[in-house]
Amino acid sequence: MRAAVVVCLATALVHVLLVFLHVAPPNPVSRQYSRQINAWVYPLFEQNWRLFAPDPESVNRRISARTLYTAPDGSTRVTGWFDLTAVDNAAVRHNPFPSHTSQNMLRRAWSSYLDTHGGDDQPRSQRALMMQQYLANIAADRLAARSGGTVERVQLRVVTVPIAAPAAAYGADPGAAAPKPAETRNLPWWKVDSHGN
């Protein structure tokens, strides 16, 4: 019993120290151990200052996914698109205490994917590969729960619709530029590990 308490206390202290070093201004310790700090913090314990200085969304994103699987007769089949964003929105709407997962998991996974991949969908670091797998696992888990089957490959489609500025939305500025059209981005097919769903 005493050993378990000591292990829990030590783990808590290490966690607090690593998160502190992650959010603190760059210093010699955080620079020297940045790889170990990032390995502990990402993707589950990431911290930022948006609570104090929010960065409002300027676009609405609809993330959909479809799967590729092998049917019992041996043929390869592709499912229709399933709207993952609509599921998150439904879990939040009319819920006075929505979970952090329902509100942010998919959105943050996509923004982290964009930060690490850019526009060509090619991972160039271990973090990029990890974010790609994280996004694929979110989609595969949700699709497997919906269909009750095993997901072999998954593909995501992201439709980005810019949000009009308030003045443009009410017609206050007739000389304002027209809103940009929606952009659709189809990601490549990703293989999903069997343990992920």
C-alpha positions in Angstrom: 0.0 0.0 0.0 2.8 2.4 1.0 4.7 1.6 -2.3 1.6 2.4 -4.4 1.2 5.8 -2.7 4.9 6.6 -3.2 4.6 5.6 -6.9 1.4 7.7 -7.4 3.0 10.7 -5.7 6.2 10.4 -7.7 4.2 10.2 -10.9 2.2 13.2 -10.0 5.3 15.3 -9.2 7.0 14.2 -12.5 3.8 15.1 -14.4 3.5 18.5 -12.9 7.2 19.2 -13.5 7.1 18.1 -17.2 3.9 20.1 -17.9 5.5 23.2 -16.1 8.6 22.9 -18.3 6.3 22.6 -21.4 4.4 25.8 -20.7 7.2 27.8 -19.2 9.3 30.2 -21.3 12.2 28.4 -23.1 15.1 27.8 -20.7 18.2 25.6 -20.6 16.4 22.7 -18.9 13.4 22.7 -21.3 15.7 22.9 -24.3 17.9 20.1 -23.2 15.0 17.7 -22.4 12.5 18.9 -25.0 12.2 15.5 -26.7 11.3 13.8 -23.4 9.0 16.6 -22.4 7.1 16.5 -25.7 6.9 12.7 -25.5 5.1 13.0 -22.2 2.9 16.0 -23.0 1.7 15.3 -26.6 -1.1 14.5 -27.4 -2.9 13.9 -24.1 -1.6 16.7 -21.8 -1.0 19.5 -24.2 -1.3 23.0 -22.6 -1.8 26.4 -24.2 -2.9 29.8 -23.1 -6.1 30.0 -25.2 -8.1 30.1 -22.0 -6.7 33.5 -21.3 -6.4 34.7 -25.0 -8.8 32.8 -27.1 -8.2 32.3 -30.8 -11.7 32.2 -32.3 -12.4 30.0 -35.2 -12.6 31.8 -38.6 -13.9 28.7 -40.4 -16.4 25.9 -39.9 -15.0 22.4 -40.7 -17.1 19.3 -41.4 -15.0 16.2 -41.0 -16.4 13.0 -42.6 -14.8 9.5 -42.8 -15.4 6.4 -44.8 -13.9 2.9 -44.6 -12.5 0.3 -46.9 -13.0 -3.3 -45.8 -13.0 -6.8 -47.2 -16.5 -8.4 -47.5 -17.0 -12.1 -46.6 -17.0 -13.0 -50.3 -13.5 -11.5 -50.6 -14.4 -8.4 -52.5 -13.2 -4.9 -51.4 -16.0 -2.5 -50.4 -16.1 1.2 -49.5 -18.7 2.6 -47.2 -20.4 6.0 -47.7 -19.2 9.1 -45.9 -20.1 9.4 -42.3 -20.2 12.9 -40.7 -18.0 12.8 -37.6 -18.5 16.5 -36.9 -22.3 16.1 -36.8 -21.9 13.4 -34.1 -19.8 15.8 -32.0 -22.2 18.7 -32.6 -25.2 16.5 -31.5 -23.4 15.4 -28.3 -22.8 19.1 -27.4 -26.2 20.6 -28.5 -28.7 20.9 -25.7 -26.3 19.4 -23.2 -25.7 21.8 -20.3 -22.4 20.0 -19.4 -20.9 18.6 -22.6 -17.7 16.6 -22.3 -14.3 18.1 -23.3 -14.0 15.1 -25.6 -17.2 15.8 -27.5 -16.2 19.5 -27.9 -12.6 19.3 -28.8 -11.1 15.8 -29.6 -11.8 15.8 -33.3 -11.2 19.5 -33.8 -7.9 19.6 -31.9 -6.7 16.4 -33.7 -7.4 18.1 -37.1 -5.7 21.4 -36.1 -2.7 19.4 -34.8 -2.6 17.4 -38.1 -2.6 20.7 -40.1 0.2 22.1 -37.9 2.4 19.0 -38.6 1.5 18.1 -42.2 0.7 21.3 -44.1 -1.0 20.9 -47.4 0.6 17.8 -48.9 -0.4 15.2 -46.2 3.1 13.9 -45.9 4.4 13.4 -42.4 7.9 14.8 -41.9 8.4 14.0 -38.2 7.5 11.5 -35.6 5.0 14.0 -34.2 3.4 14.3 -37.6 3.2 10.5 -37.9 1.7 10.3 -34.4 -1.0 13.0 -35.2 -1.9 11.1 -38.4 -2.3 7.9 -36.5 -4.3 9.7 -33.8 -6.7 11.2 -36.3 -7.1 7.8 -38.1 -7.8 6.1 -34.8 -10.5 8.6 -33.8 -12.2 8.0 -37.2 -11.8 4.2 -37.0 -13.0 3.9 -33.5 -16.2 5.9 -34.3 -16.8 4.1 -37.5 -16.3 0.7 -35.9 -18.7 1.5 -33.1 -21.3 2.6 -35.6 -21.0 -0.4 -38.0 -20.0 -3.0 -35.4 -17.3 -4.3 -37.8 -13.6 -4.1 -38.3 -12.1 -1.2 -40.1 -9.1 -1.9 -42.4 -8.5 1.4 -44.0 -10.0 4.9 -43.4 -10.2 8.0 -45.4 -11.1 11.5 -44.2 -12.8 14.4 -46.1 -12.6 17.9 -44.6 -14.9 20.6 -45.9 -13.8 24.0 -44.8 -16.3 26.9 -45.0 -15.0 30.4 -44.1 -17.1 32.3 -41.6 -18.2 35.7 -42.9 -17.1 38.7 -40.8 -20.0 40.2 -38.8 -20.1 43.4 -40.9 -20.3 41.4 -44.1 -22.9 39.1 -42.7 -25.3 42.0 -42.1 -24.5 43.9 -45.3 -22.9 46.9 -43.5 -20.0 47.1 -45.9 -21.1 46.9 -49.5 -17.5 47.1 -50.7 -16.4 44.1 -48.6 -14.9 41.2 -50.5 -17.1 38.2 -51.2 -16.6 35.3 -48.8 -14.3 32.6 -50.0 -15.9 29.4 -51.3 -15.8 26.2 -49.4 -12.8 24.0 -49.8 -12.9 20.2 -49.8 -9.8 18.2 -48.9 -9.7 14.4 -49.3 -6.9 12.8 -47.3 -5.2 9.6 -48.5 -6.4 6.2 -47.4 -4.7 5.2 -44.1 -4.2 1.6 -42.9 -5.7 1.1 -39.4 -4.0 -1.2 -36.9 -6.4 -4.0 -35.8 -5.8 -3.1 -32.1 -7.1 0.5 -32.8 -10.7 -0.6 -33.3 
